[in-house]
Amino acid sequence: MGTTCASVCSMESGKEPPPGAVCMFLLAGQSNMAGRAQISEECSEEPRILALSRDGKWKTARDPLHDDKPEKAGVGPGLAFARAVVDFCSAPIGLVPCAFGGSEIQRWIADGDLLQSAKGRLQEGEAAGGVLKGILWHQGESDCGSEEMASLYPSRLHQLKQDLQTACGGVPMILGELGMEFLDLEDSRFSFADAVNTSIVEFGTSGGTSIGCVSARGLQHKGDRLHFCRSSAEELGKRYAWKWLEMTGNLNLSLHTLVGDQLSPPFLLTAPRDLDGSPPADKEAATGAVLD
């Protein structure tokens, strides 16, 4: 092939994109990045926010951004992120939806099919004028079901960063914390969620200047104790945006004064417990939600 994913990032993230370019952001991970929340009919389109279609063309973005599982696709954090950063970019925002519901991290590293697919999508975006500016990552629920998978997660995160940033340059990569306030830890699929989430936060806060992490504190599920509801998915997108602005030197005293710590709350790290030691889950919340 004549082009490589590396050429997508031939321009440093802090430099101005050339005329006619699109500032690309890769959306990767599993269902909480893809989006499973109910779509609002009141959502207005913004012509400066685009999404890469399956035919490799930029089109005005609207939810659902992903079509990994069309029957379940909904609102995720991507569009809210784009709305929050669009005025800080001198070119249109181009979202590249690559998340896939239910995917384990193994599919995103080395020769994994989803990593290879994401590289191909970025090449399509570059061919359409895109310059990669950041990677948004939310994944981990599908790696919480066994001690072995959880123990391998830190090394696989390291490999994920190496694989993505070697292929795509040193653009900011931002990880998202799991919804530890509502995940059902009595469900065997999430028995080791504490360990996986700790790995995400520790790596995202100590993995170098090009890596970051956002908190899921205070976010709510849509009734299945697994997927973020619409308002929380959009709040998560704003937190990704705040972190990206911070990592790219776009935050100033005025923004910090206006927003304070609202978009950067403390990390959960581990799930909170009631006094009896059990998770403070909704007693009537749905259980057995499918990991997709």
C-alpha positions in Angstrom: 0.0 0.0 0.0 1.2 3.5 -0.8 0.2 5.2 2.3 0.6 4.2 6.0 -1.3 5.2 9.1 1.9 7.0 10.2 1.5 9.6 7.5 -1.9 10.5 9.1 0.1 12.1 11.9 2.9 13.6 9.8 1.9 16.9 11.2 2.5 17.5 14.9 -0.7 17.8 16.9 0.1 21.4 18.0 0.5 22.7 14.5 -2.1 24.3 12.3 -3.7 21.9 9.7 -3.3 22.9 6.1 -6.2 24.6 4.2 -9.1 22.2 3.6 -7.9 19.8 6.2 -10.1 18.0 8.8 -9.0 17.5 12.4 -9.5 13.8 12.9 -10.3 12.0 16.2 -10.3 8.2 16.4 -13.2 6.8 18.5 -12.1 3.3 19.7 -13.0 0.7 22.3 -16.3 -1.1 22.9 -20.0 -0.3 23.4 -19.7 2.6 25.8 -17.6 4.4 23.2 -19.8 3.3 20.3 -22.9 4.5 22.2 -26.0 2.6 23.4 -28.0 5.5 24.9 -31.4 6.6 23.5 -31.1 9.1 20.7 -32.7 12.5 21.1 -34.9 13.8 18.2 -34.0 17.3 19.3 -30.3 17.0 18.5 -29.2 19.7 15.9 -26.5 19.2 13.4 -23.3 21.3 13.3 -21.8 21.6 9.8 -18.3 21.9 11.3 -18.5 18.4 12.9 -18.1 15.6 10.4 -18.0 11.8 10.6 -16.2 9.4 8.2 -18.8 7.3 6.4 -18.3 3.8 5.3 -17.5 5.0 1.8 -14.6 7.1 3.1 -16.3 10.5 2.8 -16.8 13.2 5.4 -20.5 13.7 6.2 -22.2 15.9 8.8 -22.1 13.9 12.0 -25.2 12.8 13.8 -26.0 10.0 16.3 -25.6 7.2 16.1 -22.0 7.7 15.0 -21.3 3.9 15.0 -22.9 1.1 13.0 -21.1 -1.8 14.7 -24.4 -3.2 15.8 -27.1 -1.1 14.0 -30.0 -2.5 16.0 -28.4 -1.3 19.3 -26.5 1.8 18.2 -27.2 5.0 20.1 -25.6 8.0 21.7 -22.0 7.8 22.9 -19.5 10.4 24.0 -18.1 11.3 20.5 -20.5 14.0 19.4 -20.5 15.8 22.7 -16.7 15.7 22.6 -16.7 17.3 19.1 -19.1 20.0 20.1 -16.9 20.9 23.1 -13.6 21.3 21.1 -14.8 22.5 17.7 -14.3 26.2 18.5 -10.7 25.5 19.6 -9.8 24.0 16.2 -9.1 26.0 13.0 -10.6 23.3 10.8 -13.7 21.1 10.9 -13.8 18.2 13.4 -13.8 14.7 11.7 -14.8 11.8 13.9 -13.6 8.3 12.8 -16.0 5.8 14.5 -14.2 2.5 15.1 -15.5 1.2 18.4 -17.1 -2.3 18.5 -19.5 -3.5 21.2 -18.3 -6.5 23.2 -14.7 -6.3 22.0 -11.8 -7.5 24.2 -8.6 -5.5 24.2 -6.9 -8.4 22.5 -8.7 -7.5 19.3 -7.1 -4.0 19.4 -3.4 -5.0 19.7 -0.8 -6.7 17.6 -2.5 -8.2 14.6 -6.0 -7.8 16.1 -8.8 -7.3 13.6 -10.1 -4.1 15.1 -6.7 -2.5 15.2 -6.1 -3.3 11.6 -9.6 -2.0 10.7 -8.9 1.3 12.6 -5.7 1.8 10.7 -7.5 1.3 7.4 -10.2 3.8 8.4 -7.6 6.4 9.3 -6.0 5.9 5.9 -9.4 6.6 4.4 -9.7 9.7 6.5 -6.3 10.9 5.5 -7.1 10.4 1.9 -10.1 12.7 2.5 -8.0 15.4 4.0 -7.8 14.3 7.6 -5.0 15.0 10.1 -5.2 12.9 13.3 -5.4 15.0 16.4 -6.3 12.5 19.1 -7.6 9.1 20.2 -10.5 8.5 22.5 -10.6 5.1 24.1 -13.2 3.4 26.3 -13.0 -0.3 26.8 -12.5 -2.9 29.6 -15.8 -4.4 30.5 -15.2 -7.4 28.3 -11.9 -8.1 30.1 -13.3 -8.2 33.6 -14.5 -11.8 33.7 -11.4 -13.7 34.8 -8.3 -13.1 36.9 -6.1 -14.0 34.0 -7.6 -11.4 31.7 -7.5 -8.8 34.4 -3.8 -9.6 35.2 -2.9 -9.3 31.5 -4.8 -6.0 31.1 -1.9 -3.6 32.2 0.6 -5.1 29.7 -2.1 -5.1 27.0 -2.7 -1.4 27.6 1.0 -0.7 27.2 0.9 -2.7 23.9 -2.2 -0.8 22.8 -0.5 2.5 23.3 2.6 1.3 21.6 0.7 -0.1 18.6 -1.6 2.9 18.1 1.0 5.6 18.7 3.7 3.8 16.7 1.3 3.6 13.8 -0.4 6.9 14.2 2.2 9.2 15.9 2.3 10.8 19.4 -1.1 12.4 19.4 -3.0 12.6 22.7 -4.6 9.3 23.7 -7.3 9.5 26.4 -8.7 6.6 28.3 -12.0 6.5 30.0 -12.7 5.0 33.5 -15.3 2.2 33.7 -18.7 2.9 35.3 -17.7 1.5 38.7 -20.6 3.1 40.5 -23.1 1.0 38.7 -21.4 -2.2 37.3 -22.8 -5.3 39.0 -19.7 -6.8 40.6 -21.8 -9.8 41.7 -22.1 -10.7 38.0 -19.2 -13.0 37.1 -18.5 -11.1 33.9 -17.4 -8.2 36.1 -15.7 -10.0 39.0 -12.4 -8.3 38.3 -13.6 -4.9 37.2 -11.8 -3.2 40.1 -8.5 -4.5 38.9 -9.1 -3.6 35.3 -10.3 -0.1 36.2 -7.3 0.5 38.4 -5.1 -0.5 35.5 -6.9 2.0 33.3 -6.5 4.9 35.7 -2.9 4.1 36.7 -1.8 3.8 33.1 -3.8 6.8 32.0 -2.3 9.0 34.7 1.3 7.7 34.6 1.9 6.5 31.1 3.6 9.7 29.8 2.6 13.1 28.5 0.7 11.8 25.5 -1.7 9.7 27.6 -4.5 10.8 29.8 -7.6 9.5 31.6 -11.0 10.8 32.5 -13.2 9.9 35.5 -16.6 8.2 35.4 -17.6 9.5 38.8 -21.3 10.5 39.1 -22.2 9.0 35.7 -25.4 7.0 35.4 -26.5 3.9 33.5 -29.5 3.6 31.1 -31.2 1.0 33.2 -29.0 -2.0 32.5 -26.1 -1.3 34.9 -23.7 -1.5 32.0 -24.2 1.3 29.4 -24.2 5.1 30.1 -27.5 6.9 29.7 -27.6 9.8 27.2 -26.8 12.6 29.6 -23.9 10.6 31.1 -22.5 9.6 27.7 -22.6 13.3 26.8 -21.0 14.3 30.1 -18.3 11.8 29.5 -17.7 13.3 26.1 -17.2 16.7 27.7 -14.7 15.2 30.1 -12.7 13.8 27.2 -12.8 17.2 25.6 -11.6 18.9 28.8 -8.7 16.5 29.1 -7.8 16.9 25.4 -7.8 20.7 25.7 -5.6 20.4 28.8 -3.2 18.1 27.1 -2.9 20.4 24.0 -2.4 23.6 26.0 -5.8 25.1 25.3 -7.0 25.6 28.8 -6.6 29.0 30.4 -7.4 30.7 33.7 -10.8 31.9 32.5 -11.9 28.4 31.6 -10.6 27.0 34.8 -12.4 29.7 36.7 -15.7 29.1 34.9 -15.6 25.3 35.1 -13.5 24.5 38.1 -13.3 20.7 38.8 -16.7 19.9 37.2 -15.2 18.2 34.2 -12.3 16.6 36.0 -13.7 14.9 39.1 -11.7 12.4 41.2 -11.3 8.9 39.8 -13.4 6.1 41.2 -10.6 3.5 41.0 -12.7 1.0 42.8 -16.4 0.6 43.2 -18.0 2.2 46.2 -19.7 0.0 48.8 -22.6 0.3 51.2 -22.0 -0.1 54.9 -22.7 -3.9 54.6 -20.0 -4.2 51.9 -22.3 -4.7 49.0 -22.4 -2.4 45.9 -24.9 0.5 46.2 -26.7 -0.7 43.1 -30.3 0.1 42.2 -32.3 -2.7 43.7 -34.6 -2.8 40.7 -32.0 -2.2 38.0 -31.9 -4.6 35.1 -29.2 -7.3 35.3 -27.7 -9.6 32.7 -27.2 -6.9 30.1 -25.4 -8.1 27.0 -21.8 -6.8 26.6 -22.3 -5.1 23.3 
